Amino acid sequence: MLHEKHIKLWIDTAIEAAIEAGAVIMKIYKNEIEVVFKADESPLTLADQKANACIESKLKPLGIPIISEETKQLPFDERKNWSSCWIVDPLDGTKEFIKKNDEFTVNIALVENGKPKFGVIYAPALGELYYGLVDDREAYKAKVTEGTTVSDIIQSSQKIGPKKDATTIRVVGSRSHMNEETTDFIEQLEQNSGKKVSLISKGSSLKLCLVAEGAADVYPRFAPTMEWDIAAGHAICNAVGLRVVQQNSTQELQYNKENLLNPYFSIAND
């Protein structure tokens, strides 16, 4: 079980790790970006690797195991005995990073018994940081500039929550992964609701943040994601009372599974 007396240290450390990783990423972002491809043909940059090293150096002293996109995964026979773990994506939205459209994030989540407990998402090019504490039922957004400290963030952050538009259902979709299933979902939603449906395109885990802060109402995902893509945003959504459920199911996504690939899912401010 997570110990209450340690949670503040863990939260502060995760936020600090996200900010420092963001600074590392931005140094590379401002220069020529060298891209290589993994075995699954997904892009990888030096920024992914350096940000991962930065985050792990901060989190490892806390003694909680880490699942990260950029670290070789341990066998499930070992992982299944973990009661808690960090789930990290040091650079979510690598395609957006390469395109230089600023919509990429650092994702850090703390998970207990397969459920998210805390998440931080930092978009360094936008200077925006979100974090949510599930047990406290609170999530926040803060502006980050050069020299901003964790203490500054805690003091200046604004509470966020979902909000509905009276006449329009705002659907957020992936900037890089739109497909026919998502288009069909939007058309069906418009027919069933009788309301106008508007589409907001966004990269990385910022899509989950938009629903959590009330800038969008629905995020349907009909494309592959991994646990590290979603865990931090899931925590932020849960903290404001939203559920991240499997498509055609009432079951929420689970973490530290044997297969780290997520099923398709959706988030809705019902």
BELCOR-V452869 format. One record per run of one state. SS is the DSSP state (~ for helix, > for strand, _ for the rest). FROM is the first residue (numbers start at 1). LEN is the number of residues. If there is no record, write none. Layout:
# BELCOR-V452869
ss=SS from=FROM len=LEN
ss=SS from=FROM len=LEN
This chain:
# BELCOR-V452869
ss=_ from=1 len=3
ss=~ from=4 len=26
ss=_ from=30 len=5
ss=> from=35 len=3
ss=_ from=38 len=5
ss=> from=43 len=3
ss=~ from=46 len=17
ss=_ from=63 len=3
ss=> from=66 len=3
ss=_ from=69 len=7
ss=~ from=76 len=4
ss=_ from=80 len=4
ss=> from=84 len=9
ss=_ from=93 len=1
ss=~ from=94 len=6
ss=_ from=100 len=5
ss=> from=105 len=8
ss=_ from=113 len=2
ss=> from=115 len=9
ss=_ from=124 len=4
ss=> from=128 len=6
ss=_ from=134 len=4
ss=> from=138 len=6
ss=_ from=144 len=6
ss=~ from=150 len=7
ss=_ from=157 len=1
ss=> from=158 len=2
ss=_ from=160 len=8
ss=> from=168 len=7
ss=_ from=175 len=5
ss=~ from=180 len=14
ss=_ from=194 len=2
ss=> from=196 len=7
ss=_ from=203 len=3
ss=~ from=206 len=7
ss=_ from=213 len=5
ss=> from=218 len=4
ss=_ from=222 len=4
ss=> from=226 len=1
ss=~ from=227 len=13
ss=_ from=240 len=4
ss=> from=244 len=3
ss=_ from=247 len=5
ss=> from=252 len=1
ss=_ from=253 len=8
ss=> from=261 len=1
ss=_ from=262 len=3
ss=> from=265 len=4
ss=_ from=269 len=2
